Amino acid sequence: MGFPIHQIFVRLGLDTKGLRPAIGGAVKQFSNMGNQLQMAGIRASFMFTAPILMAARSSFKAVAEFDRNMTRSTAIMGDLSRTMREDMVASAKEVASEIPKSAAEVAEGFFFLASAGLDAQQSIAAMPAVAQFAVAGAFDLAKATSLAADAQSALGLKVDDAATNLENLTRVTDVLVKANTLANATTEQFSRALTTKAGAALKIVNKEIEEGVAVLAAFADQGIKAENAGTALNIVFRDLKTKGLKNRVEWQKFGGVFDKVTGKMRPIADIIGSLEEGLGDMTPKMVQAQLKMLGFSDKSLVFTQALIGMSDKIRQYEKDLNAAGGTTGEVADKQIKNIGDQMDIAKQKINTAAIALGTSLKPAFEALIGVLELVASGVEVFAGWLENPVFNLFVSILAAILAGIGPILIALSMLAFALKGVTVALAALKISMKGVLLSAGAV
């Protein structure tokens, strides 16, 4: 026995009345859960995702700069073993953790050491001394490396043995930093004087760096510094050597230029001291006339006269410079005790850690680069397709179809509205017919 159709609809309606609140509650719970998950996701993004992405970006930048500088430096050192390159990397990180300079700067410093002719082993040994020189001299590491290495080479103190070469380099930096504490010129100015003819001049006349820098210090006290001081020293020593040999008889009145026993040039302080004694009672014009008789040119006259009266100071400077051992380290240690440099050192330690992290993530970076290259290749292929006539025809047809979708949809909407009108009319007709039928039944 069946149920009338209207009863079936009534029963279904009654059965679903209990289901609606349950569905509404479930929807509300899911909505609340979604909102909570969204807020948790936002908080997690701020707390974890963003910092991690920033750290990864910083790490990638640090390792990229470090790797670029290290590659540039090792490229001019010839074929290096993997072990030697790893030693250079470790050395750069270690040095950077002790001074307010980044590991990337230290890696760049290796380039200038290599440019000066040092091999990898010599560079590793020299880098700590050069780094201290940069701190003590208050200039950047690249400049410090270049100046120290060039001065050492100019003086003829560069040797193959790494340990001896380090001793010589340390001696050079100690003398230059000590001179800064003694006379009126900076460490950089003394360095530039040595690399501008002065170092080579001292090598030619077989003079030690301590004696030569003592003369540069005397020049500095007279306002002659940096490249000008290097040129001045070169001119004075050149004329002393050549004119001392050419005018031996005239020079004997002043004790001569060369030692009678050894044949070597006498200490410059003694030569200037002898001139001071011999020229003491002369007028300025008589002094110039006597110096010309000794063979000095017009240029060397000016610079030689700047040294007359400075013999005692030159002698004292030389004595102090001979005791300069350890000066670079001492001054560097004092320099970095300020809070600014201490913060920089802490920053560089973090930077070194970032490089270590970036190095560990390097395979992932390389994989990402590979993916980007594939994407670039895909774009290139797609660009090639764009130039294909068949593809262009396909795109044109597709564009025409897409362009026609709008009008078609509009037409369909108009048809839908029309059908809606028909439906309403039919419904009205149905109601009217029902009314008629009911009326007829009632009759």
Salt bridges, closest charged atoms under 4 A:
ASP67 OD1 - ARG85 NH2 3.85
ASP67 OD1 - LYS362 NZ 3.98
GLU86 OE2 - ARG82 NE 3.30
GLU188 OE2 - LYS143 NZ 3.29
GLU188 OE2 - ARG192 NH2 3.05
GLU208 OE1 - ARG171 NH2 2.73
GLU210 OE1 - ARG171 NH2 2.85
GLU211 OE2 - LYS207 NZ 3.15
ASP221 OD2 - LYS313 NZ 3.90
ASP239 OD1 - ARG238 NE 3.35
GLU250 OE2 - LYS253 NZ 3.03
ASP270 OD1 - ARG315 NH2 2.98
ASP298 OD1 - LYS292 NZ 3.75
ASP312 OD1 - ARG315 NH1 3.23
